[in-house]
Amino acid sequence: MGFNQAQKKAVSHGEGPCLVLAGPGSGKTLTIVNRIKYLLEEYKVRPEEILVVTFTRFAAAEMKSRLCALMGKQTLPVTVGTFHGIYYGILKWAYRMGQQNILSEEEKYQILRSAAGKQKMEVFDEEDFIQDIAAEIGKIKNNRIDPDEFVSEKCSADAFREIYREYERQRKKLRKIDFDDMLVLCCELFTSRPDVLAAWQKKFRYILIDEFQDINRIQYDVIRMLALPENNLFVVGDDDQAIYGFRGADSSLMFRFREDYPEAAQILLGTNYRSTANIVRNSLKVIEHNEHRFQKDLKASRDNGACIHVQELKDPNEEAQYILDEIEKKEQEGTAPEKIAVLFRIHTDARPVVEALLERHISFQMKEHLPNLYNHFIGKDIQAYFRLALGERKRQDFLQVMNRPKRYIGRDSLSGNTVSFEEIRKFYCDREWMMDRVDQFEWDVKMLKKMAPYAAIQYIRKRIGYDDFLKDYALTHNVNKADLFDVLSEIEEAAKPYASIEDWFVHVQEYTEMLRLKERQRSLKQEGVRLMTIHAAKGLEFDAVFLIEANEGRIPYKKAKTEKETEEERRLFYVAMTRAKDLLKICYVKTKNGKEVSPSRFVEELLEED
């Protein structure tokens, strides 16, 4: 592919700072590697003087590989790495740090699990929870936020502070630093040691940064120091694809760059070589509703292609069947399954599609860990009630639900690993009011046995009083009530197809085993349709993209309350749309978990008349 005028201008940029706005599919990696080639060949810059910063090790490896291929070399002494990798190298040089000084991810998560365990919280999915807490700790360090003023989205303020303090205590006890500490220490090193800073400034005279919209404050501060005095800072990004605010990324730094470097060249890579004109035009209709953005004149190099299709479905189950019908059509037309993606905002939205794929024996792969609904404490509660209904009398099942809702049954009334209602009655034989509660508990369990799973869950919720228990639980544990009821409703909805509790348990086991299998296969190259969140799809492209559950409360997500948060959600929708090369279908449902829901405001923006 030859260069367009904007790419040529970016590649041949001379000295000084430069901001390159790179729209989706505009060839930014091609531009960056050719920019390096230009510096080497035309400016006679030594390779050792060039620093290229990416946000992932995969992106760094890809950049290095493409550069070497372009230059016809096996290796090239250009430094290409992530922020953490680069800053670790500097600390290693300055403080003789080694791997023994770095807290491993395994150690980090072990400390956080232990710290979280002391708070006696029940969480949906431990892996997800620990990763989210780790991200919040990173956010505090990277943006220099006072932990006492930080508001966690994952647990109560008190619980978070205790987890944070315990984490820092244990880390310091081990005399180790984590990845986020690297950035802080590097900043402190450059501030306190001008001689050290000068040495690294002399080494890296030309700095190029990819995905600049994902930078955080401390990364920005350090890179600004490093770029002095020549300020040969070449940054490439797209503010419209800034979707990692929850991790601490600050897209406003792209605007700050213009203020800090008023003399900087600004170049727009505005030609999309990936998507059809219809996809490009319609994605712009949505993103242009954001006020805080660089105005860009973007166009497609390809023809109109197929129209974008917006589909209304009755509910998630009908949506899943529709998606699979469309996938099968695409495969029959010759599209490879790996080039088809199903994207979703929230992990749990994938369940109906996953179940339908299993039912139809269609191969698929998942890029991320998918939390198992049935491992949530609510899922475990339902399972315990159902096992009791089937006649099992394990102590663990009694402990799980005997006080959900509150019945005031004490642990000391349970003797041995197997328990009977008769034994519990004997224990409380001198307390008539407790006898009535035990009798009612047994009666409820017997009633469940006669019901199909869907009806049984409704009985647990309304007749037994589990809904009231969840409301109290949310209040006492300072968690969002709506999140708990979403989980419960999802489990209830998933139970509809099953005629008996036994059939439901078979489904739960099969679903759980499938998730375990996919978890083991995550790191392997797999075949099949790609399932992933929109966040995970960033940087990827597919021939056909299906975006599911484009509903209010999902995208924008219900927790997005401010204008800033809503704009990030709109950018997320834009990223989803621009992953598609040829075919884009956006689906929304009319009802979810028995309640009416409305299409996303972004869908409505898309459908506005030109």
N, C-alpha and C positions, 0 to 999 in steps of 0.2 A: 504493500500500500504506500503510495506517495504521500507527502505531507500536504495538508491544507495550509492556507496562509497563516492562520493562528498558531498552528503547530510549529511552522517554520520560525515564526517570531519568538515563540517560547524557547525552542531549541537553541536559537542563535542569540538569545539575550546576553548582553555584555556583563559588565560589572554592576555591583549593587543589588539591592533587594528587588524581588519580583514576586507578585501574587498571581498565580494561575488558577482561574476558576474553571474547573473541569466538570462539565455536565456528564450524566450517565452515558457510558458507551462512547466516550469522546477520544479514547486512545491515550489516556494519561500516562500509563506505564511506558508505552511506546515513546511518548514525548520525553519522559524523564531519562530513559536509557540513552536516547539520542542526544539529549542535553549533555549528559556525561561524556559521550563520544566527542561532541563538539568541543567541550572544555579540554579534553585530552589532545585532540588533533589540531584544533585551530588556536586555542589559547596556550597550548603547550604546558598545561597544568600537570604537575606530577600526580599519578593516581593516589599516592599516599596523602595528598592534600585535600582529597574529596571525601566528605562524609554524607552518606545517604541514610535517612532515618525512616523506618516504617513502623507500623503498629503491631504486626504479628511476625513471628519467626518464619511462617510460611511465605508471607509477602516478601520478607527479606531474602529468603532463598530463591524465590521466583525472580526477583529483581536482579540478583547476582547472576543467576543462570542466563537470563535474557541479555544482560550486559556482556557477559563472556562470549555468548554466541554471536552477538553483534560485532564484537571486536575481534572475533576469530581466535580467542585465547582460551586456554584451559583454566587458568586462574588470572586474577587481576587484583593488585593490592589496594583497590578502592574499599574503604570501610563501609559495609552495609549491615545494618542491624536495627534492632528495636531500641526505643528510648532506654528501657531497663538494661539491655545488653551493653549499650554504649556507656551509660553512666556507671555500670558495674566495672567496666574496663578501666574507667578513670579512677574509681575508688581502689581498685586492685593495684593500680600503679602507685597511687598516693599513699595507701595505708597497708600495702602488702596483704590485702585481703585475699582469701581463698574460698573455695567452695564450702570449707568447714565453718565459715562465718555467716553463711547464707541459710536462712530458715527455708527448708524445703516445703513444697506445697503440702506434702503428706504431714509434716510436722505442724504446719500452720493449721490444717484442718483438724488434726488431732487435738490441738490446744483449744480451738474454737468449739469442737464437739464437747469436750470436757467442761468448758466454761458455760456453754449453753445448757448442758445437762444439769448443772447446779441450780439453774433457774426453774427447773421442773416445768418446762413448757411442753405442750404437745404441738408438734408442727406437722404440716401436710407431708412434706418430703424432706428428710434430713439433708440430703445432698444439696438440693436447691436452697434450703434455708442457710446452710453453712456458707455456700458460695455467695449468697446475697449479703450476708453479714460481713464476709471478707471484702466484698465490693464496697460496702458502706464504710468500713474501716479505711480502705484505700482512698475513698472520697474525702474523708476527714484529713488524712495526711497530705494528699495531693493538693488540697485547696486550703490547707492550714486552718481548719475549722476547729473551734473549741468543742471537744467531745460533750461537754455539759450543755452546749447549746444545739447540738445536732438532734434532729428528729428522725428516728428510724422509721422505715415503712414496714419493717418485718416483725417488730416486737415493741413492747412498751419502752418508754424512755429510761426507766429505772433498770429494766432488764438489759437493755443495750449498753448502758454505762457500765454495769457490772461485768458484762461479757468483754467489753473493750479493756477495762482495767485489768481483768484477769489475764486477758491475752497479752497485754503489754508486760505484766509482771512475769509471766512464764517465758516470754520471748527474751527479756533482759536476763532472767535467771540462766537461760541457756547461752547467754552472751552472743546472740545472733541478731541479724537484721533481716527484715523481709524486703520484698521487691519495692514496696512503696518507700521504705526508709532510704533505699538507694538514691532516690530522687531528692529527698530532703537533705541527705548528707552531702550529696554532690553540690547542691545549691549553697549549703553552708561552707563547703570547702572553697568554692570559687569566691565567695564573699569575703572569707577570712584570709585567703592566701592569693593575693594578686599575682604572685610569681608563678604559682601553679596554673592559674587561669591563663596567664600570658603564654605559657608553654603549650597549652592545648589550643589556644587561638592561633598560634603559629603553625601548629600541626594541621588543623582543619580550616583551611582558608576558604573553602567552598562547601556550603551546606545545602542539601536538598531534602525536603521533607514531603513525604507522601501522606495522603489522607489528613491534611492539616486541620480539617474541621473537627477531628477527634482529639485534639490536643487539650491538656488541662493546664491550669495556671502555673504549677511549678515546672512542668516541662517547658512551657513557653519562657518563663523567667530564665531558666538555665540556658536554653538555646540562644536567647538574646545576648546573654553574657558571652557565650562561646563565639558568636558571630562577629563580635567587635574585634578590631576597629573598622574592618573593611566592609562588613555587613553584606557579604555575598550570600544572601539568604534567599533561596529559591523554594517557595512553598506552593504545593499543589493540593487543592481540595475543592469540595462543593458544600457550601453551607446548607443547600437543600437536602443533603444526605447526612446531616448531623443528627444521629439517633441514639447517641450514647450518653446523654445528659445524666441518666441514672447512675452511670459509672464515674461521674465527675468531669466528663468532657465538657468543654465550654466553647460552643461555636461562636460566641460573641468575640472571641479572640481573633477571628478572621477580620472583623471590623476594627478591632484594636490594632491589628497589624498595619492597617492603612493609616491610623493615627500616629503610631510609633515610627512609621517609615513613610512620611508624606511624599518622599521622592520616589517611592517604589513604582516600578512598572506594573500595570495590571492587564492581564491577557485573558480572554475568554476562549476556551475550547468549546465551541457551541454546536458542533456537528455530531449528532448521535449516529454511530455506525452500527449499533446493535439492533435497535427496535424499528418497527415500521412507523411510517408517518402518523398513522392513526393513534398508535400507542404514545408517541412523543407529544402530539398535540393535546390529547386528552389528559395526560399526566400533568402537563403545564396548566390546564384549566383548574386542576385541584391545587397545585402548589402555589399558584399565584394569589390564592386567598391569604397566604401568610404575608404579614406586613413587614416583619423583620428579616429581610433577605436581600441579597444582591439581585438587582434586576438583570435578567439574562435573556438574550435573544437566541433561543435554542431551536434547532431545526434537525430534521432527519435526512440522512443521505439515501434512505430507501423509499420505495413508493408507499402508497396508503396501506396496502395489505388488508387483512380481515378487520371488520368492525370490532370494537371492544364490546363484549357482551355482558350485560348486567342481568342476573337471573334471581328472581324471587322464588323461594321455596317455603313449603309449609313449616318444616322444622328441621333440626340437624340431621335426623335420620333420612328424611327425603333428600336433603342436601347431599349427604354422603352417597346415596344411590345415584343421584344425578351426576356427581363428580366422577364416579366410577364408570358410568355409561360413557361419559365424555372421554375419559382416559382410554377406555377400550376402543373407542372410535379412532382416537389419535394413533394408537398402536397399530390398528388395522390399516391406517393410512401410511404406515411406515416410520412413524416417529419412535425413536428408541426410548424405552421407559426412563432411562437416566436423564433424558432431556425434558422430562415432564416434572413439574414441581407443584405440590400442594402447600400453600403458605397459610399460616394462621398467626393471630396476635398472641393468644394464650395457649399454653401447653394442653390444657384440658379440652380445648376445642377440637383437638385431633382425635379424641376417642371414637366418635361415630365412624369417621373415615377409616381408622385403624381396624375397627371391628368389621366393617364392610369389606376391606381388603383381605382380611383373614378368611371371611366367609366365601369370597369369590376366588381365593387362592391366587391373588395377584401379588407378585413379589414387590417389596418396597424396602426402602432404607431410611433410617432416621439419623440426622446429623447430630442431634442433641440427646441428652438424657431426658426421657419422658416420664414425669412422675406418675406413679400408679395410684389412681383414685382409691383403690381398695386397701392401700397401705396407710391412707389418712386415718386418723383416730376415729373419724365418723364411719369410714368404711369398716374398720375393725369392730366398732360397736354393732353395726348392722349384722356382720358375720357372727358375732357372739350371740346376739338375739336369735339368729336363724339356727345356729347349732343347738341352742337350748330347745328351740321349737322341734328340732329333729330328734330330741331325746338324749342328746349328749349332756353330760353333767360334769364337765371339767371345771376345776376350781378357777382356772384362769378366765374362763368365759363369765363365770359369776362375778369375779372381781372387775371385769371389764364393764359390765352394765348394771350391776345390782343397785347402783346409786345414780343411774342416768336414766330417768330423773331421780331425784333424791328420795330414797326410801328409808334411810337411816339404818340400813343393815350393816352391822360391823364385821370386820375381817375375822374377828374371833369366833363368829358363829359358823365359820366354814372349817370343817375338820378334814384333813387329808387332801389328796389330789382330786378325789371325786366327791361331789357334794349332792345332797338330795334336799328337796324342799321340806321333806319331813324332818330332817335333822335341824334345819334352820328354825322350823316351827317349835321343835322341842327346846331349842336354846332360848326362844322368846315366849315360852309357854305361860309365864307369869305376867306378860305384858300384852293385854288384849289388843291394844291399838297397833302393836307391831305384828301380831298374828294376822290382823286384817290386811296389812300391807304385803305380807308374804303370800297370803292367799290370792290377793289380787295379782301379784307378780306371776304366780304359777298359772292362774287363769289366763292372763295375757299371753303367756308363752304357749299354752294349749291352743288359744285362738289363732295364733300365727301359723301353727302347723296346718290349719285348714285352708290357708290362703295362698294365692299366687304371689310371687315376690313383690310385684308392684303394689298390690293391695296391702301386703304385709308391711311394707315400708310406710305406706300412708297410715296404717293402724299404729305403728310405732311412733310416728310423728304426732298424730292428733289424739288418739285414744290413750296411748301410754304417756304422752306428754314430752316426747323428745325435743320438739320444737321449743318448748318453754325452757328445757334444760340448756339448749344451745344459746338462747338469749341470755340466760344467767351466766353461762360459761364465757360468752363474749364480753360481758360487763366485768366480771371478776378477773379475767385474764387480759383485759385491755386489748382485745383483737376486734377486727372488723366483723360485725354480725353478718353482713351481706356476703362476705367471703365464705363463711361457714355454711350458710344456706345455699350458696352456689354449689358447693361440694355435695351437700346432701341431695339437692335437686338433681344434680348430674347422675348420682348413683341411682336415684329413684327412676329417672328417665331411662337409664341403661337397663333397668330390670324389666321393662315392658314386654319384651319378646318372650319371656320365659314362663312356662306354665307351672313349674314347681320349683321349690327351693333347691331340690337336688340338681335340677337342670341349671339353675343360677350358679350354684357352686362349681359345676363343671366349667361354665363360662368364665368365672372368676379365675379358676386355676389355669385355664388355657390362655387367657389374656395376660395373666401374671408371668407365665412361662415365656410367652412371646416377647414381652418387654425385657425379660432377663436375657433372652437370646439376642435381641436387637442391641442391648447394652453391651454384650460381649463382642458383638460385631462392629461396634461404632468406629473402632480404629482401623478396621479392615476395609479394603476396597470392595464395595458391594454392588450388586445389580438391583434394578428395580426403580420404581417411581420414588422421587425424593420428597420426603415430608420434613418440614422445618418451620420454625418461627420466622417472622419477617426479619428479626434481628440477625438470625443465623444466615439468612439469604444475602445479606449485604455483600457486595463484591462479586456475586455469582450471576450467571445468566442461564436461561432455559428457553427452549423452543416454545414451550407452552407453559403458562402459569395459571393456576386456579387459586384464587384468594377466597377463603371461606369465612363465614360469619362476619361479614362487613356490616355489623350492627352497632348502634349506639350502645355504649357500655363496654363494647369490645374494642372497637377502634373508632373514635378515640376511647381509650380505656377509661373505665368509670372513675379511676383515681386522678385523672387529669382534670384538675379544677381551674388552674390559672391559664391565662392566655399563652404564657410561655410553654406550659406543659401541653396544651392543645396544639400549638404549632409544631412541637416535636412529634406528636402523634400524626399530624398531617404529613410531616416529612417521612414518617414511617410508611404511611399509605403510598406516598410517592415512590419510595424505594421499592415497595412490593410491585407496583405497576411497572417500573422500569427494569425489572428483572426479565421481563418477557421480550423475546425477539419477534415472534410471529403471532402468537395467540394469547390473549388475555381474557379470562372470564372471572367476573367478580360476583360472588353469591352473597345473598343475605337471607335470613329466615324471618318468618312472620311470628312464630312462637318458639320459645325456648323454655324448657322445663315447665310447660303448661302455662306460661305467661306470655302475653303479647309483647313483642319488641319491635322497635322501629329501625329502618335502615340507617346506616351511618350518615352523618351530615356530609361526609366526604363523598359518598355515593350521590347524594342530592346535588352537591357541587359539580360532580362529574356529569350529571344529567341535565344541568342548566342549559338553556338555549344559548347558542353563541350570539 
